[in-house]
Amino acid sequence: MDKITTKLELWKEIFIKNIPNIAIAIVVVFVAYFASRGINSLISKTLRKKIKQESVRNLISRLSSAFIFLTGLYIAMTVLKFDDTLKAIVSAAGVSGIVIGLALQGTLSNTISGVVLSFRQNLNIGNWVETNGYAGQVMDINLNYFVIREADNNMVVIPNKTILEKPFKNYSLTTKMRIAITCGVAYGSDLKKVESLTKDVISTNFNQEKIGKKTEFYYTEFGDSSVNFLCRFWVDSENALEKLKAKSDAIIAIKSAFDKENISIPFPMRTIEFMDNSKLNIDKVS
């Protein structure tokens, strides 16, 4: 007990003696924390005028923020006279770094992929993309994962490595999208009238001259119960939702115009023909 008491008394004296240093270290850590947050915001606002890619701005601001905080942490440890501890940590880092690197290959790969994705010109936060079976708006690109918000408001988190290794479709790279609508009309319909009416409907609802494109109309086949056609036109759109809405509006407008002109869009039908009984060799059962 005497040894324990002596040790506790020694620690107490050391603690009391180092109270000023501890107080300074705590203040330094708090200042570094709030300074890192301020630097993050300041750099992000400063780079907004010079760098258009939000992902690159976020990467630079986060790295700067981490550097400021780590610098403050180093100063705090120096104030507490942990210099020898820091030297031991740095010395051990060289040896353990290899082991940790091998153990965290996947994580390091995602980190490097996150840096690469942040600097890609054809991908940015806010774009509408489709990749790995998911489609939605890019919400964040950080050093570990890629976040997409789907149309149903669900968030999808995808590892950066997966995004980098597989192809993706970016709807936001172009402001124009082409929509294709397939339909069929009854065999008794005036096909030239159907074509003219369909083109007029598209031109009225979607200004093709403003976009600099033309409406395309082609009859594609004699179907089982209808003559089928394909109509293609262009709309100003940067994401799949706008494209889907435009296609829905076009279908509604075409159906309404066909109804007014008594143009039928037939259901699938089958014609059954019965042979004349006199031509059949049927044995009558008495």
C-alpha positions in Angstrom: 0.0 0.0 0.0 2.9 2.4 0.8 4.2 1.9 -2.7 0.8 2.5 -4.3 0.3 5.6 -2.1 3.7 6.9 -3.0 3.1 6.4 -6.7 -0.3 8.1 -6.5 1.2 11.1 -4.7 3.9 11.3 -7.4 1.3 11.3 -10.2 -0.7 13.9 -8.3 2.4 16.2 -8.1 3.1 15.6 -11.8 -0.5 16.4 -12.7 -0.6 19.6 -10.6 2.7 20.6 -12.0 1.5 20.1 -15.6 -2.0 21.7 -15.2 -0.9 24.8 -17.2 0.5 22.6 -20.0 -2.7 20.4 -20.0 -4.8 23.5 -20.1 -2.8 24.9 -23.0 -3.0 21.6 -24.9 -6.8 21.4 -24.5 -7.1 25.0 -25.8 -4.8 24.2 -28.7 -6.9 21.1 -29.6 -10.2 23.1 -29.4 -8.7 26.0 -31.5 -7.4 23.5 -34.1 -10.8 21.8 -34.3 -12.8 25.0 -34.9 -10.0 26.4 -37.1 -10.2 23.2 -39.3 -13.9 23.6 -39.7 -13.5 27.3 -40.6 -10.7 26.5 -43.1 -12.9 23.8 -44.6 -15.7 26.3 -45.2 -13.4 29.1 -46.3 -11.5 27.0 -48.8 -14.7 25.6 -50.2 -16.1 29.1 -50.8 -12.8 30.4 -52.2 -12.4 27.6 -54.7 -16.0 27.8 -55.8 -15.1 30.6 -58.3 -12.0 28.9 -59.6 -12.9 25.2 -59.6 -16.3 24.2 -61.0 -16.2 20.6 -59.8 -17.7 20.4 -56.4 -16.1 17.0 -55.7 -12.6 18.5 -56.2 -13.4 21.4 -53.9 -14.7 19.1 -51.2 -11.5 16.9 -51.5 -9.1 19.9 -51.2 -11.1 21.5 -48.3 -11.3 18.2 -46.4 -7.6 17.5 -46.7 -6.8 21.1 -45.6 -9.1 20.7 -42.7 -7.5 17.4 -41.6 -4.0 19.0 -42.0 -4.9 21.9 -39.7 -6.4 19.6 -37.0 -3.4 17.2 -37.1 -1.0 20.2 -36.8 -2.9 21.4 -33.7 -2.8 17.9 -32.3 0.9 17.7 -32.8 1.4 21.0 -31.0 -0.7 19.9 -28.1 1.3 16.7 -27.7 4.5 18.8 -27.9 3.2 21.0 -25.1 2.6 17.9 -23.0 6.2 16.9 -23.7 5.2 13.8 -25.6 8.1 14.3 -28.1 9.6 10.9 -27.3 6.2 9.2 -27.8 5.7 10.9 -31.2 9.2 9.8 -32.3 8.3 6.2 -31.3 5.0 6.4 -33.2 6.8 7.8 -36.3 9.4 5.1 -36.1 6.9 2.3 -35.7 4.8 3.8 -38.5 7.4 2.8 -41.1 7.4 -0.9 -40.1 3.7 -1.2 -39.3 2.7 0.8 -42.4 3.6 -2.2 -44.6 1.5 -4.6 -42.5 -1.4 -2.1 -42.3 -1.2 -1.4 -46.0 -1.5 -5.1 -46.8 -4.4 -5.5 -44.4 -6.3 -2.5 -45.8 -5.8 -3.0 -49.5 -9.5 -2.6 -50.2 -9.8 0.6 -48.1 -6.7 2.1 -49.7 -8.0 1.2 -53.1 -11.3 3.0 -52.4 -9.4 6.0 -51.1 -7.2 6.3 -54.3 -10.3 5.7 -56.4 -12.1 8.5 -54.5 -9.3 10.9 -55.4 -9.4 9.9 -59.0 -13.2 10.2 -59.2 -13.0 13.7 -57.6 -10.9 15.0 -60.4 -12.8 13.4 -63.3 -14.3 16.0 -65.6 -17.2 13.9 -66.7 -18.5 13.3 -63.2 -19.6 15.8 -60.6 -21.9 16.1 -57.6 -25.5 16.8 -58.7 -25.2 14.8 -61.9 -27.8 12.1 -62.7 -25.9 8.9 -63.3 -26.6 5.2 -63.8 -24.0 2.6 -62.7 -23.8 -0.8 -61.1 -27.6 -1.3 -61.6 -28.5 1.9 -59.8 -29.6 5.3 -61.1 -29.9 8.6 -59.3 -28.4 11.9 -58.4 -24.8 12.0 -57.2 -25.0 13.4 -53.6 -21.4 12.9 -52.5 -18.0 11.7 -53.6 -15.6 11.2 -50.7 -12.4 9.2 -50.1 -14.3 6.0 -49.3 -17.6 5.8 -51.1 -19.9 7.2 -53.7 -23.5 8.2 -52.7 -26.4 8.2 -55.1 -30.0 9.3 -54.3 -32.4 7.3 -56.4 -35.8 8.5 -57.7 -37.6 6.9 -54.7 -35.4 9.0 -52.3 -33.3 6.0 -51.2 -29.6 6.5 -50.7 -27.2 4.1 -52.3 -23.7 3.9 -51.0 -21.2 2.3 -53.5 -17.5 1.8 -53.0 -15.4 4.1 -55.1 -13.4 1.2 -56.5 -16.6 -0.3 -58.0 -17.5 3.0 -59.7 -14.0 3.4 -61.2 -13.8 -0.1 -62.5 -17.2 -0.3 -64.2 -18.8 1.9 -66.8 -21.4 4.5 -65.9 -23.9 6.6 -67.8 -24.1 10.3 -67.0 -27.3 11.8 -68.2 -26.2 15.3 -67.2 -23.4 15.5 -69.7 -25.9 16.5 -72.4 -28.9 18.7 -72.2 -30.8 16.8 -74.9 -32.3 13.3 -74.8 -34.1 11.4 -77.5 -37.3 9.6 -76.6 -38.7 6.6 -78.5 -42.4 5.6 -78.4 -43.7 2.4 -80.0 -47.4 2.0 -80.7 -49.8 0.2 -83.1 -53.0 1.2 -85.0 -55.8 -0.8 -86.5 -55.3 -2.3 -90.0 -58.2 -0.2 -91.2 -56.5 3.1 -90.3 -55.3 5.7 -92.7 -51.5 5.3 -92.2 -50.5 8.6 -93.7 -53.0 10.4 -91.5 -51.6 8.5 -88.5 -48.1 9.6 -89.3 -49.1 13.2 -89.9 -51.2 13.4 -86.7 -48.5 11.9 -84.6 -45.9 14.3 -85.9 -48.2 17.3 -85.3 -48.8 16.2 -81.7 -45.1 15.9 -81.0 -44.4 19.3 -82.7 -47.2 21.0 -80.7 -46.1 19.6 -77.3 -42.3 19.5 -77.8 -40.7 22.3 -79.9 -38.3 20.3 -82.1 -37.3 23.4 -84.1 -36.1 25.1 -80.9 -34.0 22.1 -80.0 -32.7 21.9 -83.6 -34.0 18.3 -84.3 -36.7 16.6 -86.3 -39.4 14.2 -85.3 -38.8 10.7 -86.8 -41.7 8.4 -87.7 -41.3 4.9 -89.0 -43.7 2.0 -89.5 -41.9 -1.1 -88.2 -44.0 -4.2 -88.8 -47.4 -5.8 -89.5 -48.2 -7.0 -86.0 -50.7 -9.7 -85.0 -53.5 -7.2 -84.6 -52.0 -3.8 -85.6 -49.6 -2.0 -87.8 -46.9 -0.9 -85.5 -44.8 2.2 -85.7 -41.9 3.9 -84.0 -41.8 7.7 -83.2 -38.6 9.3 -82.0 -38.2 12.9 -80.9 -35.9 15.1 -78.7 -36.5 17.0 -75.4 -34.4 19.3 -73.2 -33.5 17.1 -70.3 -30.6 16.4 -68.0 -31.9 13.4 -66.0 -33.9 10.2 -66.5 -36.9 11.5 -64.5 -37.4 14.4 -67.0 -37.1 12.0 -69.8 -39.7 9.7 -68.3 -42.1 12.5 -67.7 -41.8 13.7 -71.3 -42.5 10.2 -72.6 -45.6 10.0 -70.4 -46.8 13.4 -71.6 -46.3 12.3 -75.2 -48.2 9.0 -74.8 -51.1 10.9 -73.2 -51.2 13.5 -76.0 -51.0 10.9 -78.8 -53.8 8.8 -77.3 -56.0 11.8 -76.9 -55.4 12.9 -80.5 -56.1 9.3 -81.8 -59.4 9.2 -79.8 -60.6 12.5 -81.4 -59.9 11.2 -84.9 -61.4 7.7 -84.1 -58.0 6.0 -84.7 -58.1 2.8 -82.9 -55.2 1.3 -80.9 -56.4 -2.3 -81.0 -56.0 -5.0 -78.3 -54.3 -8.2 -79.3 -56.9 -10.4 -81.1 -57.1 -13.9 -82.5 -59.4 -15.0 -85.3 -60.7 -18.5 -85.1 -62.1 -20.1 -88.3 -64.3 -23.2 -88.2 -64.3 -25.7 -91.0 -67.5 -26.7 -92.8 -68.9 -29.9 -91.1 -69.6 -31.4 -94.5 -65.9 -31.4 -95.2 -65.1 -33.2 -92.0 -65.1 -37.0 -91.8 -67.0 -37.5 -88.5 -68.2 -40.9 -87.5 -71.7 -40.6 -86.1 -72.3 -42.7 -83.0 -75.8 -44.2 -83.0 
